[in-house]
Amino acid sequence: MFDQPIIRVCLVLGSLITATYILRRVRLAKVQIEDTIFWLLFSGILLILAIFPGIAYWAAYLLGFQSPINFVYIVIIFLLLLCPSGSVSWTARCAF
């Protein structure tokens, strides 16, 4: 299922939109460096998984996932849980 172009296009667009948004916020000095590093790494990982789907297939097989797209979803959820958002102030700081 991960080899369908629409999913890969969505991952590429999502990563590019995230990176563009964060870089724009950096220019406006509305985001901290720690948050910027996290979000740029997040978008980079999404971009790598979209460009090289073999990584997702290999990791899904290695970890016992039924489908590579399930692995991609778990990676996204895991990275968002790692997000340095331990407090409400971070959420308010990163609000649109």
N, C-alpha and C positions, 0 to 999 in steps of 0.2 A: 504494500500500500504506500510505502514511503517513496517509491519510485515514480509516483504520479506527479506530473509537473506542477500541478496547482499547489500542492503542499510545499514543494521546494520553493516556488515563487513566493508563497506567503511567508516562509521563513526568511528569505532574502529581503523581501520588502519590510518585514517586521524588524529585522536587524538594522537595516539602513535607516528606517524611520526613527528607531530608538537612538542610534548613534547621532543622527542629525539633530534630533531634539536635545540630547544631552550637550552636544557641542555648542548649540545655540544658547543653552542655559549657561554654559561656562563663559561664553563671550559676554553675557549680561551679568555675570558674577552672581547668579542666583542658585548655585549649587556648589557643594563642598567637594574638594579633591577626592576624598575617600569614596563618596557617592559616584563621582564621575568615573573613577577607575572601575568600580563594580559594574556600572551600566555599560561601559565600553567593552569590558571583558564578556559580559552577558551577550551583547550584540555580536561580538566576535565569535563566540561559541556557536550561536545560532547560525551565523554565516558559514562557519566551517562545516557544520552538520548539513547545511543546505547544499553547499558546493561539493562536498565529498560524502555522499550517502553511504558509501562503503563502511565508514566509521560507525554509523548507526547500526548497520546490518551486523557488523562484527561484534559490537558491544552488546546488541540485543541477543545474539546467539550465545555469547560468552556468559551473560547474566541470566539467560533463560527466559527472556521475554518472548511472547507469542509473535509480536510484530515489531518492526523497527520504529514505527510511529509511536507505539506505546513507550518505548525507551526515550524517544525525543520528548514526549510529554512529561515523563518522570524527570528528565534532566531539567526541563524548564521549571517545573514545580520545585525541584530541589534547589536550583539556583535562586529562585525567588524566596525560598525559605532562608537561604543564607544571606539574603539581603540585609544590609546593616540597618534594619528598620526596627530595632528593639524598643523604640519608644514612639509615643504619639507625636512628639515634636518632629521626628524625622518625616512622618507622614504629612504633617502640615507643611514642612519645609519643601517637600517634593511635590506638593499639590500643583495642579495646573493653574 
